[in-house]
Amino acid sequence: MRTRFLVFVAATVLLALAPPPADATFHLNQIEQVIGGVSGDTTAQAIQLRMRVNGQGGVSQGRLVVRDATGRNAVVVIDFTTDVTPELQGETILIASPGFAAHTSPAVVPDFTLVNLIPASYLAAGSLTFESDGGTVLWRLSWGGTAYTGPNRGALFNDRNGNFGPPFDGPLPSTGTEALLFQGPASAGSTSNATDYAVTGGAGVFTNSAGHSFAVTP
């Protein structure tokens, strides 16, 4: 009986000392801003995440995936391998393609390089997800209005009903210097892509985790 009790105590202590679940370190991030191209150059792309609360920089356990207008043909644009610090609420994480630097002032210094581009054929209608390496959709941004016919679902971490739709009613910006921008504060969760996002009134401005900003130029 004493041995069993000691085993129980030891297990309880180990459980108390165990680290939190992996998704507790990165799951509360928004897809804050996206641009699919600059002045028609679709090799110039950028995605910006934003932490909703402190301590959400453990993105090495996450990835960004884009899908076509039907929600199929997934392309992993980046599978993160390192984390971001100092992990403060409102901190942004900037992922940009190599071609984006030629279209920013000053030349962009991203936190991560976009490994694969969002295919040009996905810009009219598609869906971008921030998800765990296990495939749990933590945030979803879909665009194209009724031309997007894929799923809008995701986990409940960032959307109370797990439905990020309906999609934003327009293409992903790529023909000028504007970007698609989340309109809520850093603390905000998702309501619907149609109401949460709008095209910037002028040129998009992207910011890396160090707080340096880069304006999009023609």
N, C-alpha and C positions, 0 to 999 in steps of 0.2 A: 504493500500500500504506500509506504514511504517513497519507494523508488518511482512509483507511478506519479506521486505528487511532485517529486523533483523534476520529472520529465515534463509535467504540465507547466511548472513554473519556468523552466528553461525555454520551453516553446513560446510562452507568453512574452518573455523578455526579448527573444529573438524577433518576434512579430512586432513588438513595439519599436525596436531599433531598426527594422527593415526600412529601406528607402521607399518613398511613395511610388505608386504606379508610374510607369514611364510616361503615360499620356498626361500626367499631372504637370509636366514640365514644359509642354509646348502646345497643348490643345486649344488654348484660348488666344488665338491669333485671327485677325481679320485678313482677308484679301482686300487691301485698302485701295490700291491703284494699279491699273494695267494699261499698257499701250501696245498695240499689235504691229505698229510700224510708224515711221515718221516720213511725211510727205511722199508716201507711196513706197518707201524703202522698208519692206517687211523683214529685212534682216536686222533692223533696229527695233528691238523689243525690250520691255522691262516689266517686272512684276514687283509690287511692294507689299509686304506684309506689315501688320502693326499689332503690337502686343496689347491685349485688352486689360491685363493686370500685370503686376510684377512677376518675375520668375518664369517667363514663358520663352526663354531662348534656347531650350533644348531641342532645336529643330533637326538635329542629326537623326532623330527617330521619325522624321516626316518626309514628305515629298510633295511636289506639285505635278498634277496630271491634267492634261487637256484632252477633251473628247470632241467629236464632230457633232453636227446638227442633230443626229439621232441618238447621241449619247454613247456611241460606240467608237471603235478604232482609237483606243487610248494611246497617248504619247506621254511618257514621263519626261517633262521638260527639265526637271532636276530632282535627284534623290539626294537630300542633304547628307553630308558626311561629318560635318563639324557643327558646333553650337555657336551661339551669339551671346555676348555679354555687353553691357552690365544687366540686361534683363529688367528694364524698367517699363512701367505702364506708359504706353504711347510711343515706345521705341519702335523704329521702323527697321525692316530688314529688306534690303534692296538686292534683287536678282536681275541682272541685265545681260543681254547678248553682247558679244564683242563689237558688233556693228553699231551699238547704241552710243558709244563714246563719240563718234563722229557727228552726232546730232544733239549734243548737250554743251552747255556753257556753265562752268568749266567742264572739261572732259570727265565723264562719270567715273567714279571709283566705287563699284558695287561691292556688296558683302559676298556675293556669290556670282559666278558666271553661269548664264543659262546654257545648259548642256545641249538641249535640243530646242529648236525654234517651235513656236506655235505655227502649225502649217497654215499657209496663206488661205487654203480652202476652208479653214475653220473660222476665219475672221468674220464672215457674214452671220454665222450662227454656230454656237458651240458652248462648251462648258469647261470651266477651269476649277479644279478642286485642290484644296489643301487637305492632305489626308495623312494618316499614320502609315508607317511602313506595312502595317497589316491590312490596309485598305479601308479603314474607317474614315468616312468623309467628315471632316471637321468644319470646313467652310466651303461653300460652293458659290461660284459666280457664273451664271449663264446669261447669254445674250442672243439677240436675233428675234425676240418676240415670238410670234407663232411659228416662225421658221425653225425654231428649236423645239424638237419633239421628244427629246430625251428626258431622263428623270431629273427631278429637282430635290430629291431627298438628301438627307444628311443626318448626322448624329445630333443629339439634343444639347450638346455643350454650348453651341453658339446660336441656336435657333430653338425657341421654346416648343414648336410643334414639329421640328425636324423637316420642314418644307421651306426651302429657300426660294421657291418660285412665287409668282411667275417670273420669267426671265426679263432682263433689261430689254426694252423695246427699241433695239437698234443694233448695228454691228459693233464689233470691237474697233475703236478708233485706230486708223492706220494711214489716212490720206493727208493729215495735217500735222499739227503739233499738239493737239488736244489728247487727253487721256480719259479713261473712265475711272471716276473717283467715288469712293464710299462717302456718303454725306453725313454720317453720324460721328459722334466723338469716339475716342479710343475705347471707352468702356462699353460701347453699344454692342448689342448682339444683332443678329439678322432679323428682319421682318419679311421683306421680299426683295429680290433683286430689282424688280420693277420700280420700287419706291426708294430703295436704299442707294442707288447709284445714279450718277448723272455725268455727262461729258463736261470737262472743265471749261470754264468760260473763256480761257485763253490757253496759252501753252502750259502743258503739264510741268510740274516741278517735283522731282523725285529726291528722296533723302535716304542716306544710308544710316547704319546703326550708330555711327560716330557723330551724327547730326549735321553732316555736310550735305548741302542741297545742290541740285543740278537741274537747270532749266532746259526744257526741250527747245531746240532751235531748228529752223527749216534746213 
